[in-house]
Amino acid sequence: MSSATLRALTSTHAACVWIPLFALRAEERRKPELNGKPTAVLSAEDSRRLWQVSPHARHVGVKPGMTVSQAIGLCPMLTLLEADPVHYDESFSRLLLKLGDVSPVVEPMELGRVYVGVDGLERLFGSPEQVLGVIDELLGAAWLCDDERGGSERQGRQSGAQGRGPGAAGGSRGQRRRWGKGRKDGKTEGRKVGEAKSDNPRAKRTFRHSAIPSFRRGGSGVVWRLGWARGKFPSWVAATRAKPGNPVVVPNDQLAEFLKAQRIGALPLEADTHRRLWQLGLRLLGDLAALPEQAVVSQFGREGLLAWRLAAGAIVEPVIGKETPPPILASMDFPTPIVDQGIIANTIGKLTDQALRHPRRIGWRVRSVRVRATLEHGSSWMIDAVLKDPSASRAHIAAPLIVKLGQSPPTGGVQHLTVEFTAFVRGTKELQLFARDAAAAARTGQRRALRWAAREIKTRLKQSMLHHIIEVHPWSRIPERRYALIDFDP
C-alpha cells in the first residue's frame, strides 16, 4: 500500500462511539421487556459464570465473573441470558457499516467501541456538534431498524425533519457539552453553565451546554455515548464522560486541562500497572503528568512512557482506517445437527480452504478469522483468532481455530457453519521468504524478540547497552585488532 493511501486513511481528530455493555444492550433491544429488570449475560466460554451485568443487578451486589449460584443467591429475580455472539457481531458490524457512510476512516477497537476519523467533515456538515448529530442519526438508523420501530416513532422522526434547518442532522433536540470555561458572571449567550463535580478540587471545571440536533436525545433507545477530541485517547475519555444524548466536545486549546482532571483508570494499562500507580498515590492523569518523564520510564518502561505521554497530551494517536477487501465467507449447511468435534474440525478446514480460493483474497494474507455456527433451538456459537503472523496457509489459519474448538465447543448440535476472514494484510512478509524450515522460523522469532528487548533497554537507560561483534582484521596477529564492538541498535 502506498504512503499516499496510508495518509488518506488517517485522521488526527476522532469521534469515539462507545456503547457500554454492548451485548446486554443488544439483548435489551431484541427483548424490550428486559428494560428496567436485573439481567445478566452468561459467559460464552463458561456458562456457569456471568459476563455482563445490568446496573439494576449491580445495585444488589451482582458482579461479572460470579457463578450463577452466587448471583441467584444475591438476586433471586435475576434474569439470565445465554450469550449469542453471532447476534452481537452482526449488530456491531451493522453499526460499522453505517459509520462508513459518514467517514471512510473507521477503526473498531472492541465490541461496542469504535473511532471515526472526522478530519474534513466540518466542511461537509458544519461544526463538531453538527458532525456528531450526523453520526448520531446514522447510529439510530442502524441500532433501531425500521422493522423494530413503531409507526408513531417514524412519524415523529419525519415531523421533526420538516422543522430542521439545512445544518441539522436529526429529529429532536438535545444538548451537548463543550469542555471549557464560562464567563465570570456565570452566563453565556443562549447557554447554561454547569460545574463538573469531583472530590478533588483540581478536577473542578465548567461545561458549556447548548442545543444540537440529534436522532433521539434522551430516549430509551439511545445507548451510545459520543466524544470528540484530538486523538483517540482523549476522544475515548470524552466519551466516558458523556451521557446518552449529551456528547462531550473537547476543543484543542482545552485538551491539556481536560486530561488533567480525569481518573488514572482511563489509561490503557495492565491491571498490575494500575495497582502500582494507585499505591503510589496517583489518582488523576494530572498527577502522573506532573512527574518527570524519565522517572516514570525508569519504573514502568515502555508502558510507563506511553502512559505519561497520554496523560500529558504529548502524543496524538490518529484514527487509522484500513483499505482491505470485504470479509470473505464460506458456509455449509448440515442436513442434521452435528455434535461430533472431529466432523466440525474437518469442516472448518475445508471451509478455510474454500475461502482461501476466493478471488478477492488474491494478494492478501489473512490476519484474523472467525467461525460462526447456528445451533439447534435457535442459539449460536462463535470463536475467532488473530494470527500473530498473517498467512495464506490452510494449516496455519485453521490450527488456532481447532484449539479453540476443543477449549470451547458448541453447546448444541451445529446446523449451519461459516468461516469468515475478517482482516487482511497486503503482500508477503520478507522474513518468511527465508524461513523455509522450522529452525529458520525459530531464528526469525528470536531476532524479533531480541530487537524488542533492545528497544526496551534503550528506552529505560537512554542508551544502548548491547553490542555485537564484527570482524575487522581477522588476519591480524594482535587479538584486539581482529574484532570490534558495535552498538546494537534495532
Secondary structure, 3 states (H helix, E strand, C coil): CCHHHHHHCEECEEEEEECCCHHHHHHHHHCHHHCCCCEEEECCCCCCEEEEECHHHHHCCCCCCCEHHHHHHHCCCCEEECCCHHHHHHHHHHHHHHHCCCCCCEEEEECCEEEEECCCHHHHHCCHHHHHHHHHHHHHHHHCCHHHCCHHHHHHHHHHHHCCCCCCCCCCEEEEEEEECCCCCCCECCEEEEEECCCCHHHCEEEEEEEEECCCCCCCCCCCEEEEEECHHHHHHHHHHCECCECEECCHHHHHHHHHCCEHHHCCCCHHHHHHHHHCCCCEHHHHHCCCHHHHHHHHHHHHHHHHHHHHCCCCCCEECCCCCCCEEEEEEEEEEECCHHHHHHHHHHHHHHHHCCHHHCCEEEEEEEEEEEEHHHCEEEEEEEEEEEECCHHHHHHHHHHHHHHCCCCCCEEEEEEEEEEEEECCCHHHHHCCCHHHHHHHHHHHHHHHHHHHHHHHHCCCCCEEEEECCCCCCCHHHHEEEEECCC
